[in-house]
Amino acid sequence: MLRKKKLLVPALIAVALLLQVALSFRYTGKDCCGLVGNTVETRAPTSMVLLRFGLPDERYQSRADRQRIYTYNDVELFGKRASMDFYFSRGRVWWIRATIWEDAEEVYRTAYEDLRGFRVQETDDGCEIGSDLGPPFKNAKLSLLDDRLVIDVTEQR
């Protein structure tokens, strides 16, 4: 009888972890956040990023705000070489930064045209795109910097 009680707690923990991973699949798919080639949506749990992209090339954890950052250097977005940073808070993605290193201007036009239904505001180095429908509020900022395109996608609830 005592042996069954000892196995119950680890079994419940395993079931809870499996349910968390199964539920997290609703935050994945093809071309999430308007980034062609990105399979992880904002609000996805840490486990889903690790399942989709594997172990990160670089990890950083801020002690001040307990935020974690995973960097993947060899990713393909819009059919071009890119890197992606996933910023986590409370175990979920709240900010995705994609940096595209090839044909930045061509990808900028493609990304800008594909994001319909959002409020667009031109800036000196690109544009800011936001959703007025919400919550959640999803925002993207596209910036042409030197020979690269930086796309920041955030979600606020």
C-alpha positions as CSV (number, residue, x, y, z in Angstrom):
1,M,0.0,0.0,0.0
2,L,2.8,2.4,0.9
3,R,4.5,1.6,-2.4
4,K,1.4,2.7,-4.4
5,K,1.3,6.0,-2.6
6,K,4.9,6.7,-3.5
7,L,4.2,6.1,-7.2
8,L,1.1,8.3,-7.2
9,V,2.8,11.6,-6.8
10,P,5.4,11.0,-9.6
11,A,2.6,9.7,-11.8
12,L,0.5,12.8,-11.2
13,I,3.4,15.1,-12.0
14,A,4.1,13.2,-15.3
15,V,0.4,13.5,-16.3
16,A,0.4,17.2,-15.6
17,L,3.6,17.7,-17.7
18,L,2.1,15.7,-20.6
19,L,-1.1,17.7,-20.4
20,Q,0.9,21.0,-20.4
21,V,2.8,19.9,-23.6
22,A,-0.5,18.7,-25.3
23,L,-2.3,22.0,-24.5
24,S,0.7,24.0,-25.7
25,F,0.2,22.7,-29.3
26,R,-2.6,25.3,-29.7
27,Y,0.1,28.0,-29.8
28,T,1.9,26.4,-32.7
29,G,1.4,25.9,-36.4
30,K,2.7,27.1,-39.7
31,D,3.9,30.7,-40.2
32,C,2.9,32.0,-36.7
33,C,3.1,35.8,-35.9
34,G,3.2,36.7,-39.6
35,L,6.7,35.2,-39.9
36,V,6.9,32.7,-42.7
37,G,8.8,29.7,-41.3
38,N,8.1,30.4,-37.6
39,T,6.1,27.7,-36.0
40,V,5.8,29.2,-32.5
41,E,3.1,31.7,-31.5
42,T,3.4,34.3,-28.8
43,R,2.0,33.0,-25.4
44,A,3.5,29.6,-26.2
45,P,5.1,27.9,-23.2
46,T,8.8,27.3,-22.9
47,S,8.4,23.6,-23.6
48,M,6.8,24.3,-27.0
49,V,9.8,26.4,-28.1
50,L,12.2,23.6,-27.0
51,L,10.1,21.0,-28.9
52,R,9.9,23.0,-32.1
53,F,13.5,24.4,-32.2
54,G,15.5,22.2,-29.9
55,L,18.1,23.5,-27.4
56,P,19.0,27.1,-28.0
57,D,22.4,28.2,-29.2
58,E,22.5,30.8,-26.4
59,R,20.6,31.2,-23.2
60,Y,20.4,34.2,-20.9
61,Q,18.5,34.9,-17.7
62,S,18.1,38.3,-16.1
63,R,18.2,38.2,-12.4
64,A,16.5,41.6,-12.1
65,D,13.2,40.7,-13.8
66,R,13.6,36.9,-14.0
67,Q,13.2,37.0,-17.7
68,R,14.8,34.3,-19.9
69,I,16.0,34.7,-23.5
70,Y,16.7,31.8,-25.9
71,T,18.6,32.6,-29.1
72,Y,18.6,30.4,-32.2
73,N,21.2,31.4,-34.7
74,D,20.5,29.1,-37.7
75,V,16.8,29.5,-38.6
76,E,15.1,30.0,-41.9
77,L,12.4,32.7,-42.2
78,F,10.8,33.8,-45.4
79,G,13.2,31.4,-47.1
80,K,16.2,33.4,-45.9
81,R,18.9,32.9,-43.2
82,A,17.9,34.4,-39.9
83,S,18.3,34.2,-36.1
84,M,15.5,34.3,-33.6
85,D,15.3,35.4,-30.0
86,F,12.5,34.2,-27.7
87,Y,11.9,36.3,-24.6
88,F,10.0,34.4,-21.8
89,S,8.2,35.8,-18.8
90,R,6.3,33.5,-16.4
91,G,7.1,30.5,-18.6
92,R,5.6,31.9,-21.8
93,V,6.8,33.7,-24.9
94,W,5.9,37.4,-24.8
95,W,8.4,38.8,-27.4
96,I,9.9,37.3,-30.5
97,R,12.7,39.1,-32.3
98,A,13.7,37.8,-35.7
99,T,16.7,39.1,-37.5
100,I,17.0,38.3,-41.2
101,W,20.4,38.6,-42.7
102,E,19.8,38.1,-46.4
103,D,17.9,40.3,-48.9
104,A,16.5,42.5,-46.1
105,E,14.7,44.9,-48.4
106,E,13.0,42.1,-50.4
107,V,11.8,40.4,-47.2
108,Y,10.7,43.7,-45.8
109,R,8.3,44.3,-48.7
110,T,7.0,40.7,-48.4
111,A,6.5,40.9,-44.7
112,Y,4.9,44.3,-44.9
113,E,2.4,43.1,-47.6
114,D,1.4,39.9,-45.7
115,L,0.3,41.7,-42.6
116,R,-3.2,42.8,-43.5
117,G,-5.9,44.0,-41.1
118,F,-3.4,45.8,-38.8
119,R,-2.9,49.4,-38.1
120,V,0.3,50.5,-39.9
121,Q,2.5,53.5,-38.9
122,E,5.6,54.4,-41.0
123,T,8.8,55.1,-39.0
124,D,12.3,56.3,-40.0
125,D,13.7,52.8,-40.3
126,G,10.6,50.8,-41.2
127,C,7.1,50.6,-39.8
128,E,5.1,49.6,-36.8
129,I,2.1,47.3,-37.1
130,G,-0.5,46.8,-34.5
131,S,-3.9,45.3,-33.8
132,D,-6.6,47.5,-32.3
133,L,-8.8,44.4,-31.7
134,G,-8.2,42.8,-28.4
135,P,-7.1,42.0,-25.9
136,P,-4.8,40.4,-26.6
137,F,-3.0,43.2,-28.5
138,K,-0.4,42.0,-30.9
139,N,2.2,44.4,-32.3
140,A,5.0,44.1,-34.7
141,K,7.9,46.5,-35.6
142,L,9.8,46.0,-38.8
143,S,13.2,47.8,-39.0
144,L,15.6,47.9,-41.9
145,L,19.0,48.3,-40.2
146,D,22.1,48.3,-42.4
147,D,22.0,44.9,-44.3
148,R,19.5,43.2,-42.0
149,L,15.8,43.3,-41.2
150,V,14.7,43.1,-37.6
151,I,11.1,42.1,-36.8
152,D,9.9,42.4,-33.2
153,V,6.6,40.8,-32.4
154,T,5.0,41.3,-28.9
155,E,1.7,40.4,-27.4
156,Q,0.0,42.1,-24.4
157,R,-2.9,40.6,-22.5
